[in-house]
Amino acid sequence: MKRIYVDVNAYPVINCSLPATPVLDRQTKQQKADANGEPLYSVELVAYGEEGAEVFTVKFPGTAPAGLRQGMAVKVSGLVASPWDLDGRHGLSFVAQKIELASQAGHKAGAA
């Protein structure tokens, strides 16, 4: 499958639109995990750039950031888009290595 690396720096502001939710297996209703066994979450984001806003859903492994809620700014690391095609439908799916609150990301960077 072709992977497209997304430059998140093109979007100076990325906000959470909906809180993160566990990604569930459709058959078992259990939370899915990535290849490393980390639980998968999904979050809807709004990215504001020079050409307007983009809304997209991103899956990410690990733990959802504590306190993440609608309107909060987030930092997205390692964002990759993958095209998909199923039964005549097609689109892009997005997966990030990490999503964290922008305020915590800046605090950590300033502390180092």
C-alpha atoms as a printed R data frame, in Angstrom:
    type eleno elety resid chain resno       x      y      z
1   ATOM     1    CA   MET     A     1   0.000  0.000  0.000
2   ATOM     2    CA   LYS     A     2   1.322  3.429 -0.938
3   ATOM     3    CA   ARG     A     3   1.981  5.761  2.002
4   ATOM     4    CA   ILE     A     4   2.031  9.534  1.720
5   ATOM     5    CA   TYR     A     5   3.900 11.427  4.434
6   ATOM     6    CA   VAL     A     6   2.004 14.572  5.454
7   ATOM     7    CA   ASP     A     7   3.895 17.744  6.402
8   ATOM     8    CA   VAL     A     8   1.901 18.891  9.440
9   ATOM     9    CA   ASN     A     9   3.985 22.089  9.517
10  ATOM    10    CA   ALA     A    10   1.825 23.302  6.615
11  ATOM    11    CA   TYR     A    11  -0.969 23.625  9.204
12  ATOM    12    CA   PRO     A    12   0.049 26.108 11.921
13  ATOM    13    CA   VAL     A    13  -3.078 25.262 13.942
14  ATOM    14    CA   ILE     A    14  -4.551 21.780 14.424
15  ATOM    15    CA   ASN     A    15  -7.479 21.417 16.816
16  ATOM    16    CA   CYS     A    16  -9.426 18.486 18.141
17  ATOM    17    CA   SER     A    17 -12.969 18.433 16.748
18  ATOM    18    CA   LEU     A    18 -14.213 15.362 18.640
19  ATOM    19    CA   PRO     A    19 -12.649 13.514 21.591
20  ATOM    20    CA   ALA     A    20 -10.506 10.440 20.934
21  ATOM    21    CA   THR     A    21 -12.335  7.113 20.919
22  ATOM    22    CA   PRO     A    22 -11.038  3.532 20.872
23  ATOM    23    CA   VAL     A    23 -10.879  1.893 17.421
24  ATOM    24    CA   LEU     A    24 -13.041 -1.236 17.670
25  ATOM    25    CA   ASP     A    25 -12.976 -4.428 15.634
26  ATOM    26    CA   ARG     A    26 -16.343 -4.642 13.840
27  ATOM    27    CA   GLN     A    27 -16.805 -8.340 14.573
28  ATOM    28    CA   THR     A    28 -15.470 -8.759 18.116
29  ATOM    29    CA   LYS     A    29 -16.231 -5.219 19.344
30  ATOM    30    CA   GLN     A    30 -12.831 -5.328 21.097
31  ATOM    31    CA   GLN     A    31 -10.332 -2.490 20.804
32  ATOM    32    CA   LYS     A    32  -7.888 -2.949 17.926
33  ATOM    33    CA   ALA     A    33  -4.133 -2.783 18.433
34  ATOM    34    CA   ASP     A    34  -1.251 -1.824 16.155
35  ATOM    35    CA   ALA     A    35   1.563 -4.188 15.085
36  ATOM    36    CA   ASN     A    36   3.350 -3.537 18.409
37  ATOM    37    CA   GLY     A    37   0.288 -4.393 20.498
38  ATOM    38    CA   GLU     A    38  -0.461 -0.748 21.391
39  ATOM    39    CA   PRO     A    39  -4.198  0.081 21.585
40  ATOM    40    CA   LEU     A    40  -5.506  2.192 18.687
41  ATOM    41    CA   TYR     A    41  -7.519  5.369 19.096
42  ATOM    42    CA   SER     A    42  -9.228  7.627 16.571
43  ATOM    43    CA   VAL     A    43  -9.713 11.384 16.746
44  ATOM    44    CA   GLU     A    44 -11.292 13.915 14.412
45  ATOM    45    CA   LEU     A    45  -9.043 16.922 13.765
46  ATOM    46    CA   VAL     A    46  -9.437 20.293 12.084
47  ATOM    47    CA   ALA     A    47  -6.270 21.651 10.471
48  ATOM    48    CA   TYR     A    48  -6.178 25.334  9.517
49  ATOM    49    CA   GLY     A    49  -3.849 26.340  6.693
50  ATOM    50    CA   GLU     A    50  -3.435 29.061  4.095
51  ATOM    51    CA   GLU     A    51  -6.092 27.507  1.850
52  ATOM    52    CA   GLY     A    52  -8.693 27.079  4.580
53  ATOM    53    CA   ALA     A    53  -9.544 24.245  6.932
54  ATOM    54    CA   GLU     A    54  -9.364 20.482  6.473
55  ATOM    55    CA   VAL     A    55 -11.290 18.014  8.646
56  ATOM    56    CA   PHE     A    56  -9.958 14.473  8.888
57  ATOM    57    CA   THR     A    57  -9.973 11.489 11.207
58  ATOM    58    CA   VAL     A    58  -6.636 10.178 12.442
59  ATOM    59    CA   LYS     A    59  -5.848  6.848 14.101
60  ATOM    60    CA   PHE     A    60  -2.944  6.669 16.529
61  ATOM    61    CA   PRO     A    61  -1.456  4.075 18.891
62  ATOM    62    CA   GLY     A    62  -0.924  4.373 22.617
63  ATOM    63    CA   THR     A    63  -3.057  6.249 25.102
64  ATOM    64    CA   ALA     A    64  -5.374  9.127 24.295
65  ATOM    65    CA   PRO     A    65  -4.048 12.389 25.788
66  ATOM    66    CA   ALA     A    66  -5.617 13.069 29.194
67  ATOM    67    CA   GLY     A    67  -7.967 16.042 29.070
68  ATOM    68    CA   LEU     A    68  -8.279 16.089 25.270
69  ATOM    69    CA   ARG     A    69 -11.586 17.705 24.330
70  ATOM    70    CA   GLN     A    70 -13.237 19.677 21.550
71  ATOM    71    CA   GLY     A    71 -11.396 22.811 20.452
72  ATOM    72    CA   MET     A    72  -8.062 21.972 22.077
73  ATOM    73    CA   ALA     A    73  -4.889 22.452 20.028
74  ATOM    74    CA   VAL     A    74  -2.889 19.267 19.386
75  ATOM    75    CA   LYS     A    75   0.538 18.351 18.078
76  ATOM    76    CA   VAL     A    76   0.545 15.561 15.494
77  ATOM    77    CA   SER     A    77   3.753 13.570 14.876
78  ATOM    78    CA   GLY     A    78   4.501 11.198 12.010
79  ATOM    79    CA   LEU     A    79   1.273 11.678 10.045
80  ATOM    80    CA   VAL     A    80   0.858  9.320  7.084
81  ATOM    81    CA   ALA     A    81  -2.016  9.113  4.576
82  ATOM    82    CA   SER     A    82  -2.802  5.854  2.811
83  ATOM    83    CA   PRO     A    83  -5.193  5.576 -0.138
84  ATOM    84    CA   TRP     A    84  -7.829  2.841  0.027
85  ATOM    85    CA   ASP     A    85 -10.349  1.361 -2.394
86  ATOM    86    CA   LEU     A    86 -13.137 -1.010 -1.339
87  ATOM    87    CA   ASP     A    87 -16.185 -2.070 -3.339
88  ATOM    88    CA   GLY     A    88 -16.034  0.960 -5.616
89  ATOM    89    CA   ARG     A    89 -15.521  3.410 -2.765
90  ATOM    90    CA   HIS     A    90 -12.208  5.106 -2.171
91  ATOM    91    CA   GLY     A    91 -10.518  7.652  0.053
92  ATOM    92    CA   LEU     A    92  -7.584  8.281  2.362
93  ATOM    93    CA   SER     A    93  -6.959  6.939  5.835
94  ATOM    94    CA   PHE     A    94  -4.679  8.807  8.212
95  ATOM    95    CA   VAL     A    95  -2.417  7.335 10.890
96  ATOM    96    CA   ALA     A    96  -0.127  9.292 13.228
97  ATOM    97    CA   GLN     A    97   2.717  8.030 15.373
98  ATOM    98    CA   LYS     A    98   1.604 10.281 18.201
99  ATOM    99    CA   ILE     A    99  -0.974 12.896 19.140
100 ATOM   100    CA   GLU     A   100  -0.511 15.065 22.195
101 ATOM   101    CA   LEU     A   101  -1.906 18.291 23.589
102 ATOM   102    CA   ALA     A   102  -0.060 21.248 22.060
103 ATOM   103    CA   SER     A   103   0.330 22.872 25.484
104 ATOM   104    CA   GLN     A   104   2.048 19.745 26.861
105 ATOM   105    CA   ALA     A   105   4.236 19.395 23.756
106 ATOM   106    CA   GLY     A   106   5.450 22.991 24.139
107 ATOM   107    CA   HIS     A   107   5.977 22.553 27.871
108 ATOM   108    CA   LYS     A   108   8.090 19.432 27.325
109 ATOM   109    CA   ALA     A   109  10.151 21.133 24.620
110 ATOM   110    CA   GLY     A   110  10.770 24.169 26.824
111 ATOM   111    CA   ALA     A   111  11.800 21.991 29.758
112 ATOM   112    CA   ALA     A   112  14.482 20.141 27.795
